[in-house]
């Protein structure tokens, strides 16, 4: 097996291949022009052009890096063309001044058209960048149209290379001995392509073809708010990999009384939010966000803290509740930022106690226990495994922003855990790592890759042993059909060059009944997914489907870290184990993290795996069953009333507080009208002064 260092070296070498070929091509062109050597000039030019186009196709980061060195695609193309012209002059010594002066002027015209095209692309892009981005809202009054081709709008480098291809080909033909008219014709074709591009972009700037102005878009947005009259909503801001934090609250938000709304701050996040019928608005600028103050919106839930959260907290007419994106015993679950919200909604008494012990400034009166409304889809414990295999879900968390080695088991214990599970012939492993694994600590990403390789190798061995134990081909066909149906309901297909304005145009008001259809299609897809694999096959689950709750329902036991995964899994009351990589003795580990007290504790060597599996297969040996019931109540609160009801009651109560606050603000804003007694008293005072 090759070492990680040699693998990294090969990757670095592959990354530098195209820039190296590009640099050598210019050297070859220069030598070919000076000698002169037609074959060398032609070969070097072709190699350089192909390397440049390949770099813009597969290594855009490297192209950007060259641009920072001022070796932009424009500079590279100009140098390439001028070296060709220099070669032509050296090849043909006589009567070249007028002939090649015309070619140089033609190239300059082509370059000028390229600059004009780029300037127009910027203007068109600005005209299509509205101050508000929406989804699930009828945006037809904004006069939106499909975006121009991406080649004209966003790919200046590729556009120059593609449009410059005829001129380069013509110059090469002339260098090979063909008439100079071939170079002139090639340059002419390049110029015509650029003229057509300029014309297409100019048309998009005509008043009848451009969207409304920014101010008109904001006026439309305010009119839509007045018509829709939202009452409850969710506010979210974050990075590209954080959308899961908001997605877990989509269904609970949709079931709340009132008219829900999702408020985002980053344009890309509109595409990251999962399928939902809830109207979505994105307001990147703070000034535009403040327009919500005049709306009917009464309260917002917040699944996470971000730098932009403080901006929406300035709106006095809206109440704010922090709901987090999962609860665990880690310090991140009781962040001091929580005291900035009007209320902090938690699952059960454990979180209330956690805030009190953390002493981060959250008033106990502002803590509201709502349970976890997402967990109603989790099936309860039904006893020992009935089939030939025990399904074990290993779902380690990530390393966290601080990179504390005790946050995740994947580095110190992950491979040992997986190795011990794969060693049991009656185990089927489901491996679902956290989506952020390896984003802070590279060792976590490397361990994750090794674990997946171990699982694939184990599946290869099992496949040879159970070659005749596979589902019928119809199972795969059923999954393909269910996937197509679910994709049809939950995704929108866009052109590669579609921008935010085009997506707004296409993602209008959802069809009636789509939410119920998505729920049914998701359930059917999950059934088809698990049925499409043989019972013995281990699974690596890294995509959005199936989600972690679907994995809970097919698992017999969970192995995880101190994270919200355990709290949510307790809804099922199934057995679980926690990996202890904190360095603490087991007794201290259990005392420090209450979520551990109803499960087995695994040391980094995973020596406790056989005993864990034995207790799962023989419930009479399970010594934590009663403790799990008690811990579930402590972490998630009572089952009656259901969490969905408590969540709705909390929202209704916070909306009522918002109404009271608005009423008091309205009273304070009323002008003070003096009474007759006040007027008389004023006159008496004036007489007394006189």
Order of alpha helices (4+ residues) and beta strands (2+ residues): alpha-alpha-alpha-alpha-alpha-beta-alpha-alpha-alpha-alpha-alpha-beta-alpha-alpha-beta-alpha-beta-alpha-beta-alpha-beta-beta-alpha-beta-beta-alpha-beta-alpha-alpha-alpha-alpha-beta-alpha-beta-alpha-beta-alpha-beta-alpha-alpha-alpha-alpha
